[in-house]
Amino acid sequence: MHLAVCDDHMVDRKQMERLLGRESDRRISTTGVLYVDSFGSKESILTTPMIYDAIFMDMTEEGCDAVELSNMLRADGTAVPIVFCCGKVDYRKSPGLPDNVLFMDKPITVDALSRMIDQLLSIKNQQVKKIEFRNRLETFYLSEDEILCAWPENDRDMRIRLFNGEERLTEMNSETFCGNLKDYDCFILLANRAVLNMLYVQQITFFKVTMLGGKQFRLSFGESRALERAVSAYRKKESGTDK
């Protein structure tokens, strides 16, 4: 699990790093290693491209408002739990709190931190995994169900059509794009380098496949039969009728 510690009080930040390090050592053989990055300013956490599983937050000095920063992270697409560490400020009483927040009291105790990690792991295991994509302007995250299909925009970029009809551009060639999806068996690569989510294939004819929403791709000679078999096998597996 990847964690971020955001605390502009250096002593508290270093203490949290030590506590999480010891907690990680205790969990190596059970729930696994805890990877921790720490940040002492809002600029540093806002510019990091890394997606975390949870963020421990307490920003009170130099005019930095932890609640405001948390809402900025939410606006940037960060949906993971934010754990407010209450010391000088009892964040439970703060107005304008974002959603999906938890609270701990300082000084942080070993037992309280261990219970919080258990809770965060439980939340993580229940969440839909998101896939990271980037372009020149942003980093964004999509679940497999959100991706309808994708195709090369040029030699360097792929255009993604979402289930809701929107389109996004990502700076990946088709090989890198497919590598990003290697853990998901719902996607299939066509000869023309287009990528389809087999869940959303609507119709396959001899030289054409139509996706939900009407997006179409040409098929090469003989490709339709292989695509039909792949889509049928995937849907049988998903429905549990392949046994």
SVG drawing of the C-alpha trace seen along z (x, -y; Angstrom):
<svg xmlns="http://www.w3.org/2000/svg" viewBox="-25 -32 37 59">
<polyline fill="none" stroke="black" stroke-width="0.4" points="0.0,0.0 1.3,-3.5 0.8,-6.2 1.4,-10.0 2.1,-12.0 1.4,-15.7 2.5,-17.6 4.2,-21.0 5.4,-20.3 8.7,-18.6 8.9,-16.8 5.4,-15.3 6.1,-14.4 9.3,-12.5 7.6,-10.8 4.8,-9.6 7.4,-8.3 9.0,-6.3 5.7,-4.9 4.7,-3.8 8.1,-2.3 7.7,-0.1 4.2,0.7 5.4,1.8 8.1,4.0 5.4,5.8 3.2,6.3 5.8,7.7 4.6,11.3 0.9,10.5 -0.7,7.5 2.6,6.4 4.9,3.4 3.8,-0.1 5.5,-2.5 5.6,-6.1 6.3,-9.5 6.2,-12.6 5.5,-16.2 6.0,-19.4 4.2,-21.8 1.1,-21.9 3.2,-22.7 5.1,-19.4 2.0,-17.2 0.0,-19.0 2.8,-18.5 3.4,-14.8 2.1,-12.4 2.0,-9.4 -1.4,-8.0 -1.7,-7.0 -4.0,-4.6 -4.4,-7.1 -3.1,-10.4 -2.4,-11.4 -3.0,-15.2 -2.2,-17.9 -1.2,-21.3 -1.5,-24.3 1.5,-26.5 2.6,-29.2 -1.0,-29.9 -1.7,-26.4 -5.2,-25.2 -5.4,-21.3 -9.1,-21.3 -8.5,-23.6 -5.6,-21.5 -7.7,-18.4 -10.4,-19.9 -7.7,-20.9 -6.6,-17.3 -10.2,-16.2 -10.5,-18.7 -7.4,-17.2 -9.0,-13.8 -7.7,-12.3 -10.5,-10.1 -8.5,-8.1 -9.2,-8.4 -7.7,-11.4 -6.9,-10.8 -6.9,-14.1 -4.5,-14.0 -6.0,-16.3 -3.5,-18.2 -3.6,-22.0 -6.8,-21.8 -9.7,-19.4 -10.6,-18.8 -13.8,-17.1 -15.3,-20.5 -14.0,-22.1 -16.5,-23.3 -16.2,-22.3 -14.6,-18.9 -14.3,-16.8 -15.9,-13.4 -14.2,-10.1 -12.3,-11.4 -11.2,-9.8 -9.7,-11.2 -6.9,-10.4 -5.8,-12.3 -2.2,-13.4 0.0,-12.2 -0.4,-9.2 -0.2,-5.9 1.0,-2.6 -2.3,-0.8 -4.4,-3.6 -2.2,-3.7 -2.4,0.1 -6.2,0.0 -6.3,-2.8 -4.0,-0.9 -6.4,2.1 -9.3,-0.1 -7.5,-1.7 -6.6,1.8 -10.2,2.8 -11.3,-0.3 -8.6,0.3 -9.7,4.0 -13.3,2.8 -12.4,0.1 -12.4,0.5 -8.9,0.3 -8.1,-2.7 -5.7,-2.8 -3.4,-5.8 -3.1,-7.7 -1.3,-11.0 -1.2,-13.6 0.5,-17.0 -1.9,-18.7 -3.0,-16.2 -2.8,-12.8 -6.2,-11.0 -7.5,-7.7 -10.1,-5.3 -11.6,-2.0 -11.9,0.8 -15.7,0.3 -15.3,-3.3 -13.2,-2.5 -15.3,-1.6 -12.5,-1.5 -9.3,-3.3 -7.5,-3.8 -4.2,-5.5 -4.5,-9.2 -0.9,-9.2 2.3,-7.3 2.6,-8.7 -1.0,-9.1 -4.1,-7.0 -7.6,-8.4 -9.9,-6.8 -13.7,-6.7 -15.4,-6.4 -18.7,-4.6 -20.4,-7.9 -19.4,-9.1 -16.5,-11.4 -13.1,-11.1 -9.7,-11.6 -6.2,-11.6 -3.3,-9.8 0.4,-10.0 1.0,-6.3 1.5,-4.3 -0.6,-1.2 2.1,1.1 2.4,-1.0 -1.3,-1.4 -1.9,2.4 0.8,2.9 -1.1,0.6 -4.1,2.9 -2.3,6.2 -4.1,7.1 -7.5,6.8 -8.9,9.6 -11.8,7.6 -9.7,5.8 -8.6,7.1 -6.3,5.6 -7.3,5.5 -4.9,5.7 -5.4,2.0 -4.1,1.3 -7.5,0.3 -8.4,1.7 -11.9,2.8 -13.6,3.5 -15.3,6.8 -18.0,6.0 -19.3,3.3 -19.1,5.0 -22.5,4.7 -22.2,6.3 -19.6,8.1 -19.9,8.5 -17.4,9.8 -15.4,6.6 -16.7,4.4 -17.2,4.3 -19.7,1.9 -19.4,0.8 -22.2,-0.4 -22.9,-4.0 -22.1,-3.4 -18.3,-3.6 -17.1,-1.3 -13.8,0.3 -12.9,2.1 -11.7,5.7 -9.0,7.4 -9.7,10.5 -10.6,13.4 -10.4,11.2 -14.2,11.3 -14.3,15.0 -11.4,14.7 -13.1,11.6 -16.4,13.4 -14.7,16.4 -12.9,14.1 -16.0,12.0 -18.1,15.2 -15.5,16.8 -15.1,13.6 -18.8,13.2 -19.3,16.9 -16.5,16.5 -18.1,13.4 -21.5,15.0 -20.1,18.2 -21.4,20.4 -18.0,21.6 -17.7,24.3"/>
</svg>
